[in-house]
Amino acid sequence: MKKTSLMAIGSFIAIALALIAADHLEAPAVGGTTADITDFYAFEGADQNNTVFVASVQGLLPPGTDATFDENVLLEINIDNDGDLIEDLIVQAIPRDGIMYFFGPYTPSTTGLNSTIDENAQFTGQVDISTGENALTTTTDGISYFAGLREDPFFFDFNQFNAVVAGEAPNGFNNPGNDDFDNTNVLSVVIEIPNNLLGSTFPHPAGTGVQVFNAWLEAKRQQ
């Protein structure tokens, strides 16, 4: 195992299997950096036996921006199979020389803020980072991969939100509102994984009868 010291500097927790989480404004020490998480999505794939994870960083990029992932930032998807909010499996993605390398899902040797990359993990893959409109994808051992620049899917009328909070919009939000994230881009990593590789599930805490697992994203910078 190659040990690399990485520390988490941004995260957002989510309950899968069908959930969207957005976070475009991180804490001052992280916001606007190459480790700034914008969105984390987890949802059922077109094949209902798969789950798709989308991890995005570096929001508000203008059209035409180069897809430049930071080689010192590891994106780590954490999966909790028993509801204790401690990762049982991880999926890691890190860029090198225009290629995004993936490791997992596999059981981590350590949990929490610090991580190592096991280059001998059972499931590994890679994909060329897409720099234009065409999406370059690969599939290895049933797991599909993408990494590159994409239009920000998040919709938010930020100016109207501020007006509502300030009490300056007695009629509330507009319908339709203005998408202040329109024509901006993010750097996205997309992984579609067969559910049989994601471990077990547990009953939804709200008692809905649905089986779930917890998933969250961390951006970890090499120390």
Z-matrix of the N, CA and C atoms (Angstrom, degrees):
N
C 1 1.458
C 2 1.519 1 109.95
N 3 1.305 2 116.71 1 129.10
C 4 1.454 3 120.89 2 173.85
C 5 1.516 4 108.75 3 -86.39
N 6 1.314 5 116.85 4 123.82
C 7 1.458 6 120.44 5 -176.80
C 8 1.511 7 110.21 6 -97.87
N 9 1.314 8 116.14 7 123.14
C 10 1.454 9 122.95 8 176.67
C 11 1.510 10 108.14 9 -125.08
N 12 1.320 11 117.11 10 127.99
C 13 1.457 12 120.64 11 -178.45
C 14 1.514 13 109.83 12 -81.81
N 15 1.317 14 115.86 13 118.87
C 16 1.454 15 121.40 14 179.31
C 17 1.522 16 108.19 15 -134.85
N 18 1.319 17 116.57 16 138.26
C 19 1.460 18 121.14 17 -178.74
C 20 1.509 19 110.55 18 -121.76
N 21 1.329 20 116.69 19 136.87
C 22 1.454 21 121.20 20 -178.62
C 23 1.515 22 110.72 21 -70.97
N 24 1.338 23 115.18 22 134.47
C 25 1.456 24 119.66 23 177.62
C 26 1.517 25 111.91 24 -128.08
N 27 1.326 26 117.38 25 3.37
C 28 1.460 27 119.05 26 176.15
C 29 1.510 28 109.52 27 -165.67
N 30 1.328 29 117.46 28 139.30
C 31 1.456 30 118.69 29 179.91
C 32 1.516 31 110.28 30 -156.59
N 33 1.321 32 115.01 31 161.15
C 34 1.455 33 121.16 32 173.61
C 35 1.504 34 107.32 33 -148.47
N 36 1.331 35 117.01 34 128.04
C 37 1.453 36 120.15 35 -174.90
C 38 1.524 37 109.81 36 -92.31
N 39 1.331 38 115.64 37 147.01
C 40 1.460 39 120.53 38 -179.33
C 41 1.505 40 109.54 39 -147.52
N 42 1.323 41 116.72 40 148.93
C 43 1.458 42 121.39 41 171.07
C 44 1.513 43 108.01 42 -100.76
N 45 1.342 44 116.53 43 120.51
C 46 1.451 45 121.50 44 175.38
C 47 1.527 46 106.80 45 -84.77
N 48 1.298 47 123.80 46 164.73
C 49 1.448 48 127.28 47 27.74
C 50 1.522 49 114.38 48 -101.37
N 51 1.290 50 119.04 49 -12.53
C 52 1.457 51 119.25 50 -177.42
C 53 1.525 52 108.09 51 -135.81
N 54 1.320 53 116.33 52 87.87
C 55 1.448 54 119.36 53 -176.53
C 56 1.512 55 109.51 54 -150.41
N 57 1.342 56 114.94 55 147.90
C 58 1.458 57 121.47 56 177.18
C 59 1.519 58 107.60 57 -122.87
N 60 1.319 59 116.65 58 134.14
C 61 1.459 60 120.86 59 176.45
C 62 1.511 61 109.16 60 -128.35
N 63 1.326 62 116.99 61 135.97
C 64 1.460 63 120.99 62 -178.37
C 65 1.515 64 109.70 63 -131.14
N 66 1.307 65 116.31 64 143.02
C 67 1.456 66 121.43 65 -175.65
C 68 1.520 67 107.88 66 -158.69
N 69 1.339 68 116.96 67 86.39
C 70 1.452 69 120.42 68 -174.18
C 71 1.517 70 113.72 69 -91.04
N 72 1.317 71 117.67 70 -8.67
C 73 1.460 72 120.43 71 -177.03
C 74 1.516 73 108.85 72 -126.73
N 75 1.329 74 116.79 73 94.41
C 76 1.448 75 121.34 74 179.95
C 77 1.529 76 110.67 75 -79.72
N 78 1.332 77 114.90 76 178.31
C 79 1.454 78 120.91 77 174.58
C 80 1.527 79 109.76 78 -60.94
N 81 1.344 80 117.57 79 155.36
C 82 1.475 81 120.59 80 -174.74
C 83 1.524 82 114.95 81 -52.77
N 84 1.326 83 117.19 82 -33.76
C 85 1.464 84 119.44 83 -177.77
C 86 1.521 85 112.49 84 -72.01
N 87 1.344 86 116.95 85 -17.15
C 88 1.461 87 121.43 86 -175.62
C 89 1.519 88 112.32 87 -114.21
N 90 1.341 89 116.75 88 -37.37
C 91 1.451 90 121.37 89 -175.51
C 92 1.510 91 112.87 90 -53.91
N 93 1.327 92 115.31 91 132.05
C 94 1.452 93 120.25 92 178.44
C 95 1.512 94 114.84 93 82.52
N 96 1.336 95 117.69 94 0.49
C 97 1.456 96 120.41 95 179.22
C 98 1.527 97 109.62 96 -94.65
N 99 1.314 98 116.81 97 175.92
C 100 1.460 99 121.21 98 179.64
C 101 1.530 100 112.04 99 -73.06
N 102 1.332 101 117.16 100 -6.74
C 103 1.470 102 121.15 101 177.32
C 104 1.517 103 111.74 102 -106.92
N 105 1.325 104 117.61 103 11.77
C 106 1.460 105 121.96 104 -177.72
C 107 1.522 106 109.49 105 -76.17
N 108 1.340 107 117.16 106 112.09
C 109 1.460 108 122.42 107 178.55
C 110 1.525 109 109.31 108 -75.46
N 111 1.328 110 116.95 109 131.41
C 112 1.462 111 120.42 110 176.59
C 113 1.525 112 111.44 111 -102.19
N 114 1.322 113 117.65 112 -47.80
C 115 1.459 114 121.28 113 -176.53
C 116 1.515 115 110.65 114 -143.99
N 117 1.309 116 115.03 115 152.35
C 118 1.467 117 122.29 116 168.41
C 119 1.512 118 107.84 117 -137.32
N 120 1.324 119 116.86 118 122.15
C 121 1.458 120 122.57 119 -178.85
C 122 1.535 121 108.97 120 -120.06
N 123 1.328 122 116.02 121 141.47
C 124 1.459 123 121.62 122 172.01
C 125 1.518 124 107.03 123 -139.49
N 126 1.330 125 116.98 124 124.45
C 127 1.456 126 119.28 125 -176.03
C 128 1.526 127 109.92 126 -156.29
N 129 1.326 128 114.70 127 162.79
C 130 1.457 129 121.32 128 178.79
C 131 1.514 130 109.75 129 -67.16
N 132 1.326 131 116.47 130 136.90
C 133 1.449 132 120.92 131 179.55
C 134 1.516 133 112.37 132 -76.43
N 135 1.340 134 115.54 133 173.46
C 136 1.462 135 119.80 134 174.19
C 137 1.526 136 109.60 135 -57.11
N 138 1.318 137 115.89 136 -35.68
C 139 1.455 138 122.01 137 167.79
C 140 1.522 139 106.37 138 -87.99
N 141 1.343 140 117.34 139 113.25
C 142 1.459 141 120.76 140 -173.22
C 143 1.524 142 112.71 141 -64.96
N 144 1.304 143 117.59 142 -7.85
C 145 1.461 144 121.50 143 176.13
C 146 1.525 145 112.40 144 -86.33
N 147 1.338 146 116.42 145 0.76
C 148 1.467 147 121.74 146 -179.54
C 149 1.519 148 110.55 147 -118.91
N 150 1.320 149 116.10 148 155.55
C 151 1.462 150 122.42 149 170.82
C 152 1.517 151 108.70 150 -119.36
N 153 1.332 152 116.17 151 136.08
C 154 1.466 153 122.61 152 178.63
C 155 1.525 154 108.76 153 -103.38
N 156 1.330 155 115.96 154 132.08
C 157 1.456 156 122.64 155 174.41
C 158 1.530 157 108.26 156 -115.76
N 159 1.326 158 116.65 157 132.55
C 160 1.465 159 121.83 158 176.41
C 161 1.521 160 108.16 159 -123.34
N 162 1.314 161 116.31 160 120.31
C 163 1.462 162 122.57 161 179.09
C 164 1.520 163 108.38 162 -117.13
N 165 1.339 164 116.77 163 120.98
C 166 1.464 165 120.42 164 -176.66
C 167 1.530 166 110.81 165 -122.54
N 168 1.316 167 114.72 166 143.59
C 169 1.472 168 121.91 167 178.26
C 170 1.522 169 109.17 168 -136.17
N 171 1.334 170 115.28 169 169.90
C 172 1.476 171 123.23 170 174.21
C 173 1.531 172 111.89 171 57.05
N 174 1.314 173 116.51 172 68.08
C 175 1.448 174 121.04 173 -179.04
C 176 1.513 175 114.24 174 -75.83
N 177 1.341 176 114.30 175 171.32
C 178 1.465 177 123.88 176 176.30
C 179 1.519 178 113.16 177 63.29
N 180 1.334 179 117.05 178 29.69
C 181 1.458 180 120.68 179 177.19
C 182 1.527 181 109.25 180 -78.73
N 183 1.335 182 118.81 181 134.45
C 184 1.462 183 120.74 182 -179.71
C 185 1.524 184 111.47 183 -74.48
N 186 1.343 185 117.39 184 156.81
C 187 1.469 186 120.25 185 176.14
C 188 1.521 187 111.10 186 -55.18
N 189 1.317 188 115.43 187 143.32
C 190 1.453 189 119.93 188 179.70
C 191 1.514 190 114.24 189 88.68
N 192 1.330 191 117.45 190 -4.64
C 193 1.448 192 120.91 191 178.72
C 194 1.521 193 110.40 192 -66.27
N 195 1.341 194 116.74 193 140.78
C 196 1.454 195 120.11 194 175.80
C 197 1.528 196 110.17 195 -66.69
N 198 1.329 197 116.18 196 144.29
C 199 1.464 198 121.33 197 176.86
C 200 1.523 199 108.28 198 -82.71
N 201 1.318 200 116.22 199 86.33
C 202 1.455 201 120.98 200 -175.17
C 203 1.517 202 109.96 201 -113.74
N 204 1.319 203 116.17 202 95.64
C 205 1.453 204 120.60 203 173.23
C 206 1.532 205 108.90 204 -76.32
N 207 1.315 206 116.19 205 146.47
C 208 1.460 207 122.06 206 178.84
C 209 1.525 208 109.14 207 -78.05
N 210 1.335 209 117.26 208 122.05
C 211 1.461 210 120.63 209 -178.13
C 212 1.518 211 112.62 210 -72.26
N 213 1.321 212 118.08 211 -8.07
C 214 1.461 213 121.50 212 176.35
C 215 1.523 214 112.36 213 -98.02
N 216 1.335 215 117.34 214 5.27
C 217 1.464 216 121.39 215 -178.66
C 218 1.527 217 109.85 216 -116.61
N 219 1.319 218 115.11 217 121.49
C 220 1.455 219 122.82 218 175.37
C 221 1.521 220 109.17 219 -96.39
N 222 1.325 221 117.29 220 130.61
C 223 1.459 222 121.73 221 171.33
C 224 1.519 223 107.94 222 -96.46
N 225 1.325 224 115.72 223 126.23
C 226 1.459 225 120.47 224 -175.82
C 227 1.522 226 110.37 225 -128.45
N 228 1.324 227 115.64 226 118.69
C 229 1.456 228 122.24 227 174.04
C 230 1.522 229 107.36 228 -91.82
N 231 1.328 230 115.73 229 124.84
C 232 1.460 231 122.09 230 -179.13
C 233 1.520 232 109.54 231 -105.59
N 234 1.314 233 116.98 232 138.06
C 235 1.462 234 122.44 233 -178.80
C 236 1.522 235 108.65 234 -126.11
N 237 1.322 236 115.75 235 123.92
C 238 1.455 237 123.64 236 179.18
C 239 1.525 238 108.12 237 -108.16
N 240 1.316 239 117.10 238 117.00
C 241 1.461 240 121.62 239 -173.64
C 242 1.529 241 114.38 240 -94.32
N 243 1.341 242 118.07 241 -9.38
C 244 1.461 243 118.82 242 -174.81
C 245 1.522 244 114.31 243 -126.48
N 246 1.347 245 117.61 244 4.68
C 247 1.452 246 120.85 245 174.14
C 248 1.508 247 115.92 246 84.45
N 249 1.335 248 118.20 247 10.84
C 250 1.465 249 119.39 248 179.83
C 251 1.521 250 112.97 249 -93.07
N 252 1.345 251 116.86 250 4.03
C 253 1.469 252 123.72 251 178.56
C 254 1.523 253 112.66 252 62.45
N 255 1.314 254 116.35 253 26.85
C 256 1.465 255 122.85 254 171.49
C 257 1.518 256 106.61 255 -118.57
N 258 1.321 257 116.90 256 130.75
C 259 1.455 258 120.29 257 -174.39
C 260 1.524 259 111.99 258 -65.02
N 261 1.326 260 115.44 259 129.99
C 262 1.460 261 122.37 260 174.77
C 263 1.523 262 111.15 261 -98.43
N 264 1.327 263 116.30 262 -29.47
C 265 1.457 264 123.12 263 176.73
C 266 1.515 265 108.62 264 -135.62
N 267 1.322 266 116.03 265 152.96
C 268 1.463 267 121.00 266 175.36
C 269 1.518 268 109.38 267 -134.90
N 270 1.325 269 114.54 268 153.10
C 271 1.460 270 122.75 269 170.05
C 272 1.521 271 106.11 270 -127.08
N 273 1.316 272 117.35 271 125.16
C 274 1.458 273 122.13 272 -174.92
C 275 1.516 274 110.95 273 -116.18
N 276 1.333 275 115.86 274 144.91
C 277 1.463 276 121.59 275 177.43
C 278 1.523 277 108.12 276 -136.73
N 279 1.335 278 115.82 277 129.84
C 280 1.459 279 119.82 278 179.27
C 281 1.530 280 109.14 279 -144.52
N 282 1.351 281 117.94 280 136.63
C 283 1.474 282 120.48 281 -175.87
C 284 1.530 283 112.35 282 -90.40
N 285 1.332 284 114.22 283 148.75
C 286 1.457 285 121.67 284 172.77
C 287 1.526 286 108.62 285 -149.51
N 288 1.331 287 116.71 286 118.17
C 289 1.465 288 122.13 287 171.52
C 290 1.529 289 112.65 288 52.03
N 291 1.347 290 116.64 289 47.80
C 292 1.451 291 120.84 290 175.31
C 293 1.510 292 115.43 291 82.16
N 294 1.319 293 116.96 292 6.98
C 295 1.463 294 121.80 293 178.75
C 296 1.523 295 108.61 294 -124.56
N 297 1.346 296 116.93 295 136.87
C 298 1.453 297 121.26 296 173.63
C 299 1.521 298 108.25 297 -98.08
N 300 1.329 299 115.73 298 124.12
C 301 1.461 300 121.82 299 -179.86
C 302 1.528 301 109.43 300 -103.27
N 303 1.339 302 115.74 301 140.30
C 304 1.456 303 122.17 302 -175.75
C 305 1.529 304 110.37 303 -122.23
N 306 1.321 305 114.91 304 143.64
C 307 1.458 306 121.86 305 177.58
C 308 1.531 307 108.22 306 -135.52
N 309 1.335 308 115.83 307 124.35
C 310 1.454 309 119.66 308 177.16
C 311 1.522 310 112.69 309 110.22
N 312 1.339 311 115.49 310 178.35
C 313 1.462 312 125.98 311 13.32
C 314 1.537 313 112.98 312 -73.29
N 315 1.343 314 114.92 313 139.51
C 316 1.452 315 120.65 314 175.19
C 317 1.527 316 109.20 315 -152.09
N 318 1.329 317 115.93 316 163.97
C 319 1.454 318 121.57 317 179.99
C 320 1.519 319 109.67 318 -77.62
N 321 1.344 320 119.13 319 123.20
C 322 1.469 321 120.42 320 -177.24
C 323 1.522 322 111.59 321 -73.22
N 324 1.322 323 115.35 322 151.79
C 325 1.472 324 119.97 323 176.55
C 326 1.522 325 111.30 324 -77.85
N 327 1.342 326 116.44 325 -24.45
C 328 1.456 327 121.76 326 176.02
C 329 1.524 328 108.09 327 -135.96
N 330 1.322 329 116.62 328 155.02
C 331 1.456 330 121.23 329 177.14
C 332 1.517 331 109.26 330 -120.36
N 333 1.329 332 116.18 331 167.75
C 334 1.457 333 119.80 332 178.25
C 335 1.508 334 112.71 333 98.39
N 336 1.344 335 116.11 334 -149.65
C 337 1.454 336 121.13 335 -170.71
C 338 1.518 337 114.05 336 -74.98
N 339 1.318 338 118.05 337 -28.03
C 340 1.455 339 120.97 338 -178.21
C 341 1.521 340 110.83 339 -99.07
N 342 1.324 341 116.34 340 144.18
C 343 1.453 342 121.01 341 -177.28
C 344 1.519 343 111.26 342 -136.21
N 345 1.325 344 114.60 343 156.82
C 346 1.455 345 121.95 344 168.22
C 347 1.519 346 107.84 345 -124.29
N 348 1.327 347 116.31 346 159.37
C 349 1.460 348 121.82 347 177.04
C 350 1.520 349 108.03 348 -107.59
N 351 1.316 350 116.28 349 122.40
C 352 1.453 351 121.30 350 176.36
C 353 1.530 352 108.04 351 -93.46
N 354 1.314 353 115.92 352 101.34
C 355 1.460 354 119.88 353 -177.44
C 356 1.524 355 112.51 354 -70.12
N 357 1.334 356 116.59 355 -9.79
C 358 1.456 357 120.77 356 177.94
C 359 1.522 358 111.86 357 -103.04
N 360 1.344 359 116.45 358 19.03
C 361 1.468 360 120.42 359 177.99
C 362 1.523 361 110.01 360 -58.00
N 363 1.330 362 116.18 361 149.91
C 364 1.468 363 119.95 362 -176.21
C 365 1.514 364 111.93 363 -60.66
N 366 1.334 365 116.99 364 -41.46
C 367 1.460 366 120.56 365 -177.57
C 368 1.519 367 109.81 366 -108.57
N 369 1.319 368 116.25 367 117.30
C 370 1.458 369 122.19 368 176.83
C 371 1.521 370 108.86 369 -135.79
N 372 1.325 371 115.72 370 154.58
C 373 1.456 372 120.05 371 178.45
C 374 1.511 373 110.09 372 -161.11
N 375 1.314 374 116.35 373 174.15
C 376 1.450 375 121.04 374 177.88
C 377 1.518 376 109.69 375 -156.17
N 378 1.342 377 115.06 376 157.89
C 379 1.453 378 120.51 377 178.01
C 380 1.519 379 108.19 378 -151.15
N 381 1.336 380 116.63 379 141.89
C 382 1.460 381 119.89 380 172.88
C 383 1.518 382 109.17 381 -64.09
N 384 1.328 383 117.17 382 137.77
C 385 1.451 384 121.36 383 179.84
C 386 1.524 385 109.30 384 -73.04
N 387 1.334 386 116.46 385 124.20
C 388 1.464 387 121.90 386 -178.53
C 389 1.519 388 109.54 387 -73.23
N 390 1.327 389 115.60 388 129.51
C 391 1.460 390 120.21 389 -177.67
C 392 1.518 391 112.78 390 -109.70
N 393 1.316 392 117.95 391 -4.89
C 394 1.461 393 121.13 392 -179.11
C 395 1.508 394 111.15 393 -134.91
N 396 1.331 395 115.71 394 -158.51
C 397 1.462 396 120.06 395 -177.59
C 398 1.522 397 112.53 396 -69.58
N 399 1.327 398 117.25 397 -31.65
C 400 1.453 399 119.85 398 -178.83
C 401 1.521 400 110.12 399 -71.52
N 402 1.322 401 116.22 400 134.08
C 403 1.458 402 122.00 401 -179.18
C 404 1.521 403 109.39 402 -95.00
N 405 1.327 404 116.30 403 116.70
C 406 1.452 405 121.97 404 176.42
C 407 1.524 406 108.04 405 -89.80
N 408 1.323 407 117.36 406 124.32
C 409 1.454 408 121.47 407 -178.92
C 410 1.527 409 110.01 408 -130.10
N 411 1.317 410 114.67 409 157.47
C 412 1.459 411 120.94 410 172.57
C 413 1.522 412 108.05 411 -138.17
N 414 1.332 413 115.82 412 158.92
C 415 1.458 414 121.54 413 175.90
C 416 1.521 415 108.47 414 -134.44
N 417 1.335 416 115.86 415 127.23
C 418 1.454 417 122.44 416 179.01
C 419 1.518 418 108.88 417 -135.92
N 420 1.328 419 117.63 418 128.65
C 421 1.469 420 122.58 419 -179.75
C 422 1.525 421 111.72 420 54.14
N 423 1.330 422 116.52 421 34.40
C 424 1.449 423 120.88 422 177.72
C 425 1.513 424 114.80 423 82.65
N 426 1.341 425 118.26 424 -1.51
C 427 1.458 426 122.92 425 179.57
C 428 1.528 427 108.51 426 -102.65
N 429 1.334 428 116.91 427 128.61
C 430 1.463 429 122.11 428 -179.02
C 431 1.520 430 110.16 429 -103.86
N 432 1.354 431 115.83 430 145.08
C 433 1.456 432 121.93 431 -173.02
C 434 1.528 433 111.77 432 -131.56
N 435 1.330 434 115.57 433 145.61
C 436 1.464 435 123.41 434 170.70
C 437 1.518 436 107.99 435 -149.44
N 438 1.336 437 115.61 436 148.09
C 439 1.466 438 121.28 437 172.39
C 440 1.523 439 108.04 438 -151.53
N 441 1.328 440 116.29 439 131.95
C 442 1.460 441 118.12 440 178.20
C 443 1.510 442 113.30 441 164.80
N 444 1.319 443 114.30 442 -173.87
C 445 1.460 444 122.81 443 -178.74
C 446 1.518 445 109.95 444 -80.92
N 447 1.350 446 116.48 445 132.08
C 448 1.451 447 121.04 446 178.15
C 449 1.527 448 109.79 447 -144.54
N 450 1.355 449 115.43 448 154.95
C 451 1.457 450 119.61 449 177.64
C 452 1.530 451 109.45 450 -64.02
N 453 1.323 452 115.59 451 139.01
C 454 1.463 453 120.86 452 -179.08
C 455 1.530 454 109.61 453 -65.22
N 456 1.343 455 118.53 454 120.34
C 457 1.464 456 120.27 455 -178.58
C 458 1.526 457 112.96 456 -81.32
N 459 1.318 458 117.50 457 -8.17
C 460 1.458 459 120.74 458 -175.66
C 461 1.530 460 110.12 459 -73.12
N 462 1.351 461 116.32 460 136.35
C 463 1.463 462 122.01 461 178.19
C 464 1.519 463 108.06 462 -116.17
N 465 1.356 464 115.81 463 124.77
C 466 1.458 465 118.86 464 179.11
C 467 1.521 466 109.71 465 -157.88
N 468 1.328 467 115.37 466 130.00
C 469 1.465 468 121.39 467 176.38
C 470 1.527 469 107.36 468 -91.50
N 471 1.315 470 114.80 469 83.35
C 472 1.462 471 120.73 470 -171.25
C 473 1.529 472 111.98 471 -65.34
N 474 1.311 473 117.12 472 -43.03
C 475 1.466 474 120.12 473 -178.22
C 476 1.530 475 111.07 474 -64.28
N 477 1.336 476 116.72 475 -42.57
C 478 1.455 477 119.46 476 178.80
C 479 1.531 478 110.88 477 -67.70
N 480 1.314 479 116.11 478 -35.50
C 481 1.462 480 119.87 479 176.30
C 482 1.525 481 110.58 480 -58.73
N 483 1.329 482 116.58 481 -46.17
C 484 1.462 483 120.53 482 178.54
C 485 1.523 484 111.13 483 -62.03
N 486 1.348 485 116.16 484 -37.51
C 487 1.461 486 119.71 485 179.23
C 488 1.528 487 110.82 486 -66.86
N 489 1.334 488 116.78 487 -39.82
C 490 1.468 489 120.55 488 178.35
C 491 1.525 490 110.21 489 -64.01
N 492 1.328 491 116.94 490 -46.08
C 493 1.460 492 121.35 491 -179.33
C 494 1.525 493 111.05 492 -62.11
N 495 1.336 494 116.14 493 -36.61
C 496 1.465 495 120.88 494 -178.37
C 497 1.530 496 112.56 495 -81.06
N 498 1.330 497 117.24 496 -2.07
C 499 1.452 498 120.28 497 -178.63
C 500 1.508 499 113.83 498 75.52
N 501 1.313 500 117.85 499 20.23
C 502 1.453 501 122.92 500 -176.98
C 503 1.526 502 112.24 501 -102.05
N 504 1.328 503 117.40 502 9.10
C 505 1.468 504 120.83 503 -179.07
C 506 1.525 505 108.43 504 -134.01
N 507 1.334 506 117.35 505 80.60
C 508 1.473 507 120.44 506 -175.72
C 509 1.520 508 113.85 507 -61.00
N 510 1.318 509 117.42 508 -23.09
C 511 1.467 510 120.64 509 179.83
C 512 1.524 511 112.72 510 -92.96
N 513 1.313 512 116.36 511 5.65
C 514 1.458 513 120.16 512 177.68
C 515 1.518 514 113.01 513 74.07
N 516 1.307 515 115.51 514 -146.03
C 517 1.460 516 120.80 515 -177.12
C 518 1.528 517 111.09 516 -79.84
N 519 1.314 518 115.76 517 150.66
C 520 1.454 519 122.05 518 178.04
C 521 1.527 520 110.46 519 -81.86
N 522 1.316 521 115.49 520 151.90
C 523 1.457 522 120.69 521 175.91
C 524 1.526 523 108.92 522 -133.53
N 525 1.350 524 119.27 523 104.47
C 526 1.468 525 124.10 524 5.97
C 527 1.522 526 112.04 525 -83.09
N 528 1.296 527 116.12 526 154.69
C 529 1.454 528 120.36 527 175.84
C 530 1.514 529 111.38 528 -86.30
N 531 1.313 530 115.60 529 179.44
C 532 1.463 531 121.69 530 178.11
C 533 1.523 532 109.04 531 -99.72
N 534 1.312 533 116.16 532 128.89
C 535 1.464 534 120.57 533 178.45
C 536 1.521 535 109.33 534 -85.03
N 537 1.327 536 116.18 535 99.84
C 538 1.461 537 120.29 536 -178.22
C 539 1.522 538 112.74 537 -73.36
N 540 1.334 539 117.47 538 -7.64
C 541 1.462 540 120.67 539 176.65
C 542 1.524 541 111.58 540 -99.43
N 543 1.336 542 116.27 541 3.00
C 544 1.460 543 119.86 542 178.48
C 545 1.523 544 110.15 543 -61.89
N 546 1.324 545 116.01 544 140.74
C 547 1.464 546 122.68 545 177.20
C 548 1.529 547 112.27 546 67.11
N 549 1.339 548 116.26 547 26.30
C 550 1.468 549 120.96 548 171.66
C 551 1.522 550 108.25 549 -122.42
N 552 1.308 551 116.20 550 157.93
C 553 1.455 552 121.77 551 -174.53
C 554 1.523 553 112.05 552 -123.29
N 555 1.317 554 114.06 553 163.31
C 556 1.451 555 122.66 554 173.84
C 557 1.527 556 108.26 555 -133.63
N 558 1.315 557 115.97 556 164.55
C 559 1.457 558 121.12 557 171.11
C 560 1.527 559 107.32 558 -97.35
N 561 1.328 560 116.25 559 121.85
C 562 1.460 561 120.71 560 -173.05
C 563 1.521 562 111.66 561 -119.94
N 564 1.324 563 114.32 562 143.05
C 565 1.455 564 123.35 563 169.40
C 566 1.520 565 106.62 564 -116.56
N 567 1.335 566 117.02 565 125.94
C 568 1.457 567 121.90 566 -177.26
C 569 1.529 568 108.50 567 -122.61
N 570 1.329 569 115.74 568 129.93
C 571 1.459 570 121.68 569 -179.60
C 572 1.524 571 108.40 570 -132.88
N 573 1.317 572 117.57 571 126.20
C 574 1.468 573 121.90 572 174.49
C 575 1.518 574 108.19 573 -110.72
N 576 1.348 575 115.86 574 120.52
C 577 1.462 576 121.84 575 -170.25
C 578 1.524 577 110.13 576 -124.29
N 579 1.335 578 118.18 577 133.20
C 580 1.463 579 120.12 578 173.40
C 581 1.530 580 110.59 579 -58.27
N 582 1.325 581 116.34 580 137.14
C 583 1.462 582 120.07 581 -176.76
C 584 1.524 583 113.17 582 -61.00
N 585 1.333 584 116.83 583 -26.95
C 586 1.465 585 117.96 584 -178.39
C 587 1.526 586 112.41 585 -71.35
N 588 1.343 587 117.44 586 -6.23
C 589 1.462 588 120.97 587 175.79
C 590 1.529 589 111.90 588 -99.17
N 591 1.336 590 116.67 589 -2.15
C 592 1.465 591 120.36 590 -173.28
C 593 1.523 592 113.54 591 -100.56
N 594 1.311 593 118.01 592 6.08
C 595 1.454 594 120.47 593 176.80
C 596 1.518 595 112.89 594 82.47
N 597 1.318 596 114.78 595 -165.96
C 598 1.451 597 120.97 596 -174.38
C 599 1.520 598 112.28 597 -83.61
N 600 1.338 599 115.80 598 174.15
C 601 1.459 600 122.77 599 177.18
C 602 1.525 601 108.48 600 -125.95
N 603 1.349 602 115.54 601 172.21
C 604 1.455 603 120.53 602 178.10
C 605 1.527 604 108.40 603 -140.20
N 606 1.341 605 118.67 604 160.96
C 607 1.468 606 120.49 605 -178.24
C 608 1.524 607 111.24 606 -63.58
N 609 1.321 608 116.47 607 139.78
C 610 1.464 609 121.32 608 177.98
C 611 1.529 610 109.56 609 -55.28
N 612 1.348 611 117.43 610 133.48
C 613 1.472 612 120.50 611 -177.17
C 614 1.520 613 113.61 612 -58.87
N 615 1.330 614 118.83 613 -24.15
C 616 1.457 615 121.67 614 -179.13
C 617 1.525 616 112.47 615 -82.10
N 618 1.321 617 116.70 616 0.63
C 619 1.448 618 119.69 617 177.87
C 620 1.511 619 114.17 618 73.82
N 621 1.326 620 116.80 619 30.18
C 622 1.466 621 120.47 620 -178.34
C 623 1.521 622 112.69 621 -79.63
N 624 1.327 623 116.38 622 -11.45
C 625 1.455 624 119.63 623 -176.80
C 626 1.511 625 113.62 624 86.01
N 627 1.323 626 117.08 625 -1.70
C 628 1.468 627 121.91 626 179.69
C 629 1.528 628 109.15 627 -89.28
N 630 1.310 629 115.86 628 138.01
C 631 1.464 630 121.15 629 175.78
C 632 1.530 631 109.08 630 -86.11
N 633 1.320 632 116.99 631 134.73
C 634 1.461 633 121.00 632 -175.59
C 635 1.524 634 110.58 633 -138.72
N 636 1.315 635 115.82 634 169.82
C 637 1.459 636 122.30 635 161.92
C 638 1.519 637 106.76 636 -132.99
N 639 1.312 638 117.52 637 158.91
C 640 1.460 639 121.99 638 175.17
C 641 1.514 640 109.41 639 -90.83
N 642 1.328 641 116.65 640 144.48
C 643 1.459 642 120.75 641 175.91
C 644 1.518 643 109.03 642 -143.28
N 645 1.316 644 117.01 643 140.78
C 646 1.458 645 120.98 644 175.67
C 647 1.523 646 109.53 645 -147.96
N 648 1.313 647 114.42 646 160.18
C 649 1.465 648 122.03 647 -175.52
C 650 1.516 649 110.09 648 -113.36
N 651 1.312 650 115.84 649 138.72
C 652 1.458 651 122.09 650 173.37
C 653 1.530 652 109.31 651 -127.88
N 654 1.318 653 116.03 652 144.00
C 655 1.457 654 122.25 653 169.57
C 656 1.524 655 106.63 654 -108.85
N 657 1.327 656 116.62 655 121.88
C 658 1.458 657 120.91 656 -172.45
C 659 1.527 658 109.85 657 -121.24
N 660 1.318 659 114.87 658 124.20
C 661 1.455 660 120.59 659 -178.06
C 662 1.516 661 110.78 660 -96.45
N 663 1.337 662 115.42 661 136.73
C 664 1.453 663 120.73 662 -179.81
C 665 1.522 664 109.99 663 -64.67
N 666 1.325 665 115.41 664 133.50
C 667 1.464 666 121.50 665 -178.91
C 668 1.518 667 110.77 666 -101.13
